[in-house]
Amino acid sequence: MRVFWIFLLLSFAMLACQDSRPGRGAAQETTDAEDARPPDMHTSRIALDYHGVYQGVLPCADCEGIRTTLRLDEDGHYQVSQVYLGKNGEQEFLSSGEYQWDDSGQVIALMGEEEPRQYFVGENVLWKLDGEGRRIGGDLRDLYSLRKLN
């Protein structure tokens, strides 16, 4: 008789833990809970007023620096001007196109450029990333930034 009561108690416990919806289980409930969470509202794309004009002088291997002006428009387009300081006539190089956000909502990539250009978007600042999409470190890290003008 004692075995019967133990069996009955365990049966009720197992039924209470199971999801009554077909094809559902504990693992699926976790996914539902994750899906129900609101999106992270702390990404640069969502939380910052990043549209506008940014400017700075980026380091250059064979010149005094690259005066860079980058305009980010609300419609996903950009325009960039680069002047290689101390070079023959300091000619201005212009390019434009669309920028795209990465999945994290923190980094933009300027599409259509000869070499990949990515920037980490901060509050009133863009940090130029290296060719592999990482922030440049060391003593020169602050030199790889463009500050917002407006």
C-alpha positions in Angstrom: 0.0 0.0 0.0 2.9 2.4 0.8 4.3 1.8 -2.7 1.0 2.8 -4.2 0.9 6.2 -2.4 4.5 6.9 -3.3 3.8 6.0 -7.0 0.7 8.2 -6.9 2.5 11.2 -5.3 5.3 10.9 -7.9 2.8 10.7 -10.7 1.1 13.9 -9.6 4.5 15.7 -9.2 5.5 14.7 -12.7 2.2 15.9 -14.2 2.5 19.2 -12.4 5.9 19.8 -13.9 4.9 19.0 -17.5 3.6 21.5 -20.0 0.1 20.6 -21.1 0.6 22.2 -24.6 1.5 19.7 -27.3 5.2 19.6 -28.3 6.2 21.8 -25.4 8.7 21.2 -22.6 10.9 23.0 -20.2 13.5 23.9 -22.8 10.8 25.5 -24.9 9.5 27.5 -22.0 13.0 29.0 -21.5 13.0 30.1 -25.1 9.6 31.6 -24.7 10.7 33.6 -21.7 13.8 34.8 -23.6 11.5 35.8 -26.6 9.2 37.7 -24.3 12.0 39.9 -23.0 12.0 43.4 -24.5 14.9 44.2 -26.9 18.0 45.7 -25.3 17.4 49.4 -25.6 21.0 50.3 -24.7 22.5 49.9 -28.1 24.1 52.9 -29.9 21.7 52.6 -32.7 18.6 52.9 -30.4 19.8 55.0 -27.5 22.1 57.6 -29.1 21.4 60.6 -31.4 24.2 59.6 -33.7 23.1 61.4 -36.9 25.3 64.4 -37.8 28.8 65.4 -38.7 31.9 64.0 -37.1 35.4 65.3 -37.6 39.0 64.5 -36.5 42.6 63.9 -37.7 43.3 60.2 -37.9 46.9 58.9 -37.8 48.7 58.4 -41.1 51.8 56.3 -41.8 53.3 58.6 -44.4 51.7 62.0 -43.8 50.9 64.4 -40.9 47.5 63.0 -40.5 44.2 62.4 -42.3 41.7 65.2 -41.6 38.4 63.2 -41.8 34.9 64.5 -41.9 32.1 62.0 -41.8 28.4 62.8 -42.1 25.8 60.2 -41.1 22.3 60.8 -42.4 19.1 59.5 -40.9 18.3 57.6 -44.1 21.3 55.3 -43.8 23.6 57.2 -46.1 27.0 58.8 -45.4 29.4 61.1 -47.0 33.1 61.2 -46.0 35.8 63.7 -46.9 39.5 62.9 -46.3 42.5 65.2 -46.7 46.0 63.8 -46.3 47.8 66.6 -44.5 51.3 67.4 -45.6 50.9 65.6 -48.9 51.1 67.1 -52.4 48.5 69.9 -52.4 46.4 68.2 -49.7 43.8 67.0 -52.1 40.4 66.2 -50.8 39.0 62.7 -51.4 35.2 62.3 -51.2 33.1 59.2 -51.1 29.6 58.4 -50.2 27.2 55.5 -49.9 25.2 53.6 -47.3 26.2 52.5 -43.8 25.0 49.4 -42.1 24.7 48.4 -38.4 26.2 45.2 -37.1 23.9 42.8 -35.1 25.0 44.3 -31.8 23.7 47.8 -32.8 27.1 49.3 -31.7 29.2 49.4 -34.9 28.5 50.9 -38.4 30.3 49.8 -41.6 30.7 52.2 -44.5 29.6 50.1 -47.5 31.2 50.4 -50.9 34.6 51.6 -49.7 37.8 50.1 -51.2 39.0 49.2 -47.7 36.6 48.2 -45.0 35.8 51.1 -42.7 34.1 50.4 -39.4 33.3 52.7 -36.5 32.2 52.0 -33.0 29.4 54.5 -32.2 29.7 56.2 -28.9 28.0 59.3 -27.4 29.1 62.2 -29.7 32.1 60.1 -30.9 33.0 57.5 -33.5 36.0 55.3 -32.9 37.6 53.9 -36.0 38.1 50.2 -35.8 41.0 48.1 -37.2 40.6 45.9 -40.3 39.2 43.1 -38.2 36.6 45.2 -36.5 38.4 45.7 -33.2 39.0 48.9 -31.3 42.6 50.1 -31.7 44.5 49.9 -28.4 47.6 51.3 -27.0 48.8 54.9 -26.5 47.3 56.0 -29.8 43.8 54.7 -29.2 42.3 58.2 -28.6 43.8 59.5 -31.9 41.5 57.1 -33.8 38.3 59.0 -33.0 36.0 61.5 -34.7 34.1 63.9 -32.6 30.5 65.1 -33.4 30.3 68.7 -34.5 26.5 69.2 -34.4 
